[in-house]
Amino acid sequence: MFPNFEQIIIDTNKVQINVIKGGDGLPLLLLHGYPQTHVMWHKIAPLLARDFTVVATDLRGYGDSSKPSSSSQHISYSKRVMAQDQIEVMLNLGYDKFFVVGHDRGARVSHRLALDHPDYVRKLILLDIVPTYKMYATADQELARAYYHWFFLIQPDNLPETLIKANPEYYLRRCLQQWGKDFAAFTPEALAEYIRCFCDPAVIHATCEDYRAAATIDLEHDELDMEQKISCPVLVLWGEKGIIGHKYDVLATWQERANDVQGKGIPCGHFLPEEAPEETYEAIYQFLIE
């Protein structure tokens, strides 16, 4: 799925991060979302590699990266710690200035990365999110129905883990079907990889911890940084057929949190790089070369 890319395991921040790297040019970091892995970029990463050195990773807790233990405060899965992983990956590869594209959970990590490490980020692209703090502050019945997993996965005492482990493939497929608008967009090869990784009980637990962190320690960090704006240029893209584009003025929301923002909707559901790869690639490419 990634021709001419190499796979690397990088030791960083007390975990091992699974990385693929390919292409030539300025470095570009791609961060995936839930419940996927770096494989979600397989339709557009080879295109981007024609002009950039593309680095795609599995976030800690996901795919073939480490699944560290956590505590009652969920610090190990805070977006601050997950962002630090990615900084160390890029420094290990010799890059101290790079572009960042994040989707879903990876976009939340990217948001924190840009706030905590502004000197490293040339430009930032966020796919189909509004800030975590905004989501929780504005949650209502409509959002809860569409994003029920935000409230399910944060439950304590292994409740979501136990229920998901009963049939992880069914749960994974249901997530992709519900949030996307074209299940056929997920190729058999990509879907097989998502299933392989997500059926690991360690991944199920770690990804719940990711969401538990979002509802606790990440909100604390966000509250402390409400007056801090992203300093680099930002592009926000969203699925016009998804809940984010329906419920929020995505561009206006990010203009509250960044100094230089542009954006637009893409005619698809939540999974832009797989449901609308041509449009997503073109938007990303044009923004990066401006």
Residue pairs with C-beta under 8 A, 6 or more apart in sequence:
1 39
1 42
1 187
1 189
1 190
2 20
2 22
2 42
2 45
2 46
2 56
3 46
4 22
4 23
4 46
4 49
5 20
5 21
5 22
5 23
5 45
5 46
5 49
5 54
6 20
6 21
6 22
7 18
7 19
7 20
8 19
8 20
8 21
9 16
9 17
9 18
9 19
9 64
10 16
10 17
10 19
10 88
10 89
10 92
10 93
12 85
12 88
12 89
12 92
13 81
13 84
13 85
13 88
14 68
15 60
15 65
15 66
15 68
15 85
16 65
16 66
17 57
17 58
17 60
17 65
17 66
17 85
17 86
17 89
18 38
18 57
18 58
18 63
18 64
18 65
19 38
19 55
19 56
19 57
19 58
19 89
19 93
20 38
20 45
20 55
20 56
20 57
21 53
21 54
21 55
21 56
21 93
22 45
22 46
22 49
22 53
22 54
23 48
23 49
23 50
23 51
23 52
23 53
23 54
24 49
24 52
24 53
25 51
25 52
25 53
26 52
26 53
26 98
26 99
26 122
27 52
27 53
27 55
27 90
27 93
27 95
27 97
27 98
27 99
28 48
28 52
28 53
28 54
28 55
28 98
28 99
28 100
28 101
28 288
29 55
29 56
29 57
29 86
29 89
29 90
29 98
29 99
29 100
29 101
30 38
30 41
30 45
30 48
30 54
30 55
30 56
30 57
30 101
30 102
30 106
31 56
31 57
31 59
31 86
31 100
31 101
31 102
31 103
31 105
31 106
31 107
31 109
31 110
32 38
32 39
32 40
32 41
32 56
32 58
32 59
32 62
32 63
32 103
32 104
32 105
32 106
33 40
33 102
33 103
33 104
33 105
33 106
33 107
33 127
34 62
34 104
34 105
34 149
34 175
34 207
34 210
34 211
35 171
35 172
35 175
35 176
35 194
35 198
35 207
36 62
36 104
36 194
37 58
37 62
37 63
37 64
37 193
37 194
37 197
38 56
38 57
38 58
38 63
39 63
39 190
39 193
39 194
40 103
40 190
40 271
40 273
40 274
41 54
41 56
41 273
42 187
42 189
42 190
43 273
43 274
43 277
43 281
44 273
44 277
44 280
44 281
44 284
45 54
45 56
47 281
47 285
48 54
48 281
48 284
48 285
51 285
51 288
51 289
52 99
52 288
53 95
55 89
55 90
55 93
55 95
55 98
57 65
57 85
57 86
57 89
58 64
58 65
58 197
59 65
59 82
59 85
59 105
59 106
59 109
59 210
60 66
60 67
60 68
60 76
60 77
60 81
60 82
60 85
60 206
61 67
61 68
61 77
61 203
61 206
61 207
61 209
61 210
62 197
62 203
62 206
62 207
63 197
63 203
64 197
67 200
67 202
67 203
67 205
67 206
68 76
68 206
69 76
70 76
70 77
70 206
70 209
70 212
70 213
73 216
73 217
74 209
74 212
74 213
74 216
74 217
75 81
75 213
75 217
76 209
76 213
77 206
77 209
77 210
77 212
77 213
78 213
78 217
78 218
78 221
79 108
79 109
79 111
79 112
79 132
79 213
79 214
79 218
79 221
80 112
80 116
80 217
80 218
80 221
82 109
82 112
82 210
83 109
83 110
83 112
83 113
83 116
83 117
84 116
86 109
86 113
87 113
87 117
87 120
90 96
90 98
90 120
96 120
97 119
97 120
97 121
97 122
98 120
98 121
98 122
99 121
99 122
99 123
99 124
99 125
99 288
100 110
100 113
100 114
100 121
100 123
100 124
100 125
101 110
101 124
101 125
101 127
101 284
102 108
102 109
102 110
102 111
102 124
102 125
102 126
102 127
103 127
103 128
103 271
103 272
103 273
104 127
104 128
104 129
104 270
105 210
107 126
107 127
107 128
107 129
108 129
108 132
108 214
108 218
110 124
110 126
111 124
111 126
111 129
111 131
111 132
111 230
111 257
112 218
112 221
113 120
113 121
114 121
114 124
114 230
114 231
114 232
114 234
115 225
115 228
115 230
118 230
118 231
118 232
121 232
122 232
123 232
123 233
123 234
123 235
123 287
123 288
124 230
124 232
124 233
124 234
124 235
124 258
125 234
125 235
125 236
125 237
125 284
125 287
125 288
126 234
126 235
126 236
126 237
126 254
127 236
127 237
127 238
127 272
127 273
127 280
128 237
128 238
128 239
128 242
128 244
128 245
128 270
128 272
129 244
130 244
130 248
130 250
130 253
130 254
131 222
131 253
131 254
131 257
132 214
132 218
132 219
132 222
133 219
133 222
133 223
133 226
134 248
134 253
135 143
135 147
135 150
136 215
136 219
138 248
139 150
142 243
142 247
143 243
143 247
144 150
144 151
146 243
146 247
147 243
149 175
149 211
150 211
150 214
150 215
152 160
153 160
153 207
153 208
153 211
153 212
154 208
154 211
154 212
154 214
154 215
156 212
158 205
160 208
161 201
161 204
161 205
161 208
164 171
164 204
165 201
165 204
168 195
168 198
168 199
168 204
169 195
169 198
169 199
171 198
172 194
172 195
172 198
176 183
176 186
176 191
176 194
176 271
177 183
179 242
179 269
179 270
179 271
180 186
180 268
180 269
180 270
180 271
180 274
180 275
181 239
181 241
181 242
181 268
181 269
181 275
182 268
182 269
182 275
185 268
185 271
185 274
185 275
186 194
186 271
186 274
187 274
190 274
197 203
198 204
229 257
229 258
229 259
230 257
230 258
230 259
231 258
231 259
232 260
233 260
233 261
233 262
233 287
234 254
234 258
234 260
234 261
234 262
234 263
235 261
235 262
235 263
235 283
235 284
235 287
236 250
236 251
236 254
236 261
236 262
236 263
237 263
237 264
237 265
237 266
237 272
237 280
237 283
237 284
238 244
238 245
238 250
238 263
238 265
238 266
238 272
239 245
239 265
239 266
239 268
239 269
239 270
239 271
239 272
239 275
239 276
240 265
240 266
240 267
240 268
241 267
241 268
241 269
242 268
242 269
242 270
243 270
244 250
244 270
245 265
250 263
250 265
251 261
251 262
251 263
251 264
254 261
254 263
255 261
262 287
264 283
266 272
266 276
266 279
266 280
266 283
267 276
267 279
268 275
268 276
268 279
269 275
272 279
272 280
273 280
273 281
